[in-house]
Amino acid sequence: MGRIRTQEAPDGCGCRTISGKRVMESGKMSRWKQSVRRRVAVTAGMFLLAGGLLAGCSGGISTQKTEKGYRAVKDADFQSAQQDFETAVTEGEDAVQAYRGLGIALMGQAKYKDAVDAFNKALAATDEKMPDTVKDLLLYRESAEYRGADYAAVIKTAESLIGMDEKMKEPYFYRGAAYLYQGEQDKAKTNFDYAVSLDPSNYSLYLNIYRVYNDNHLSAVGDEYLQTALGTEPSDAEGYYQVGQIYYYLEQYDEAAKALAEPIKEKNVPAMSLMGQIYLARKDYDNAKAIYTQVQSIDPSSTDSYNGLALCALAQDDVQTALQYIAQGLALPGNEGKQDLYFNEVVAYEKSLDFLTAKDKCQKYVELYPTDEKGQRELTFLNSRN
């Protein structure tokens, strides 16, 4: 049950997750190691859940509630966002923006069919002068259809998008993924290959394709895409960081560390956090703590650093220190980036055998993150303990 959770990135929504490999310990897996969440900044979707309005859509109409809703989305408070957007619709604010935001808020709560309906209502409010807005809404609708496993709809939406712009990689990726889940491997590969040809230096795209193959028990095929990505020479520190992510995902930690050397030299916080994950994987807790502490000195608002320090403490059976780090991270403003902290708080109480508190924390976690199957499984386990 070890888990790598994706982080939101400029070209990814971060709403889906990638399952990691289990960590074995003397032939038996300790439960807390099965459960901890570790953040790695690889994308699993193709778009960012945007926190702002599309330019040029609102005209002179009030957008007060709509803007408030987008702020809540940015803060990952999807329930409040839904209420704001529903109020915006009722009060006659810009229908395109309000329904778009409502769809995003519903996606964040795993209400995918309702999200598709909201995006359709937003589309119905557009006109021929809004082609970019239509494209944006179709991309979001396609993402909701994909997460809702409506693969026939995904293919249909992808074809609409390709008809508008055949040079967009996203619809080819989604159509390929939909075909693969339907068992049509040749069609899937054709679409994936074309998506890659449109953006051959996009490491996140290669990782996303690998994940889809891995989910369909075809990791050997997906591995070909990762090897292709690794054959592309990075041109800057960001590229080396992304290569480091791929090596980390392949559990080739020495190669990952080499790739991260350049971005770490430039004090790249995500690269430093990933190096912390490598130290954790190597059970080098002193160096892990040192680099996470360095991250905090550069970025005091880094939730990753608090989560990493908590993982170090948990690995050394220091539950109280882990809870202190978690509490400090959760005390930071906003909700963004706190999912791992909330989950590992559950793990910490479970590790201390305080199952009642763990269950209470897990129930709250599931309410906050209903799309996380791992949280649902953890709650099922904790219910069995009482």
Buried (B, 14 or more C-beta within 10 A) or exposed (E): BBBBBBBBBEBBBBBBBBBBEEEEEEEEBEEBBBBBBBBBBBBBBBBBBBBEBBEEBBEEBEBEBBBBBBBBBBBBBBBBBBBBBBBBBEEEBBBBBBBBBBBBBBBBBBBBEBBBBBBEBBBEBBEEEBEBBBBBBBBBBBBBBBBBEBBEBBBBBBEBBBEBEEEBBBBBBBBBBBBBBBEBBEBBBBBBBBBBEBBEBBBBBBBBBBBBBBBBEBEEBBBBBBEBBBEBEBEEBBBBBBBBBBBBBBEBBEBBBBBBEBBBEEBBBBBBBBBBBBBBBEEBBEBBBBBBEBBBEEBEEBBBBBBBBBBBBBBEEBBEBBBBBBEBBBEBEEBBBBBBBBBBBBBBBBBBEBBEBBBBBBBEBBEBBBBBEBBBEBBEBBEEEE
